[in-house]
């Protein structure tokens, strides 16, 4: 039942003959852009995804410098 509903919705997307499976690309571009915006703008507690990413990258760089100094 659910499968039939999904198939029906997918068939309603225009451009099947001309673009084939690639007709879904705009949806994925929008989805990717939305995810990127959420990771940059939406705060969970005090931090965004990129705050955590930058902090972890900085910590890894600091650890590597320490290891290089101790060699």
C-alpha positions as CSV (number, residue, x, y, z in Angstrom):
1,X,0.0,0.0,0.0
2,X,2.7,2.5,1.0
3,X,4.8,1.4,-2.0
4,X,2.0,2.1,-4.4
5,X,1.5,5.6,-2.9
6,X,5.2,6.3,-3.3
7,X,5.2,5.1,-6.8
8,X,2.2,7.2,-7.6
9,X,3.8,10.3,-6.2
10,X,7.1,9.6,-8.1
11,X,5.2,9.2,-11.4
12,X,3.6,12.6,-11.0
13,X,7.0,14.4,-11.2
14,X,7.3,15.8,-14.7
15,X,10.1,15.2,-17.2
16,X,10.3,11.4,-17.2
17,X,10.8,11.0,-20.9
18,X,13.3,13.8,-21.3
19,X,15.3,13.6,-18.1
20,X,14.6,10.1,-16.8
21,X,15.9,9.6,-13.3
22,X,17.7,12.9,-13.4
23,X,14.4,14.7,-13.0
24,X,14.8,14.4,-9.3
25,X,18.0,16.3,-9.1
26,X,16.4,19.7,-8.2
27,X,14.8,18.1,-5.1
28,X,18.2,16.9,-3.9
29,X,19.8,20.3,-4.6
30,X,17.1,22.0,-2.5
31,X,17.4,19.3,0.2
32,X,21.2,19.7,0.3
33,X,21.0,23.5,0.5
34,X,18.4,23.3,3.3
35,X,20.6,20.9,5.3
36,X,23.6,23.2,4.8
37,X,21.6,26.3,6.0
38,X,20.4,24.4,9.0
39,X,24.0,23.3,9.9
40,X,25.2,26.9,9.6
41,X,22.3,28.8,11.2
42,X,20.4,26.6,13.7
43,X,21.8,26.4,17.1
44,X,21.5,23.4,19.4
45,X,22.2,24.6,22.8
46,X,25.1,27.1,22.4
47,X,26.6,25.7,19.2
48,X,26.0,25.1,15.5
49,X,27.4,22.1,13.6
50,X,30.2,24.3,12.2
51,X,31.2,25.6,15.6
52,X,31.8,22.0,16.7
53,X,33.6,21.2,13.4
54,X,35.9,24.2,13.7
55,X,36.7,23.4,17.3
56,X,37.4,19.7,16.6
57,X,39.7,20.7,13.7
58,X,41.5,23.1,15.9
59,X,42.0,20.5,18.6
60,X,43.3,18.0,16.0
61,X,45.8,20.6,14.7
62,X,46.9,21.4,18.2
63,X,47.4,17.7,19.0
64,X,49.4,17.2,15.8
65,X,51.7,20.2,16.7
66,X,52.3,18.8,20.2
67,X,53.2,15.4,18.7
68,X,55.6,17.0,16.2
69,X,57.3,19.0,19.0
70,X,57.7,15.9,21.2
71,X,59.4,13.9,18.4
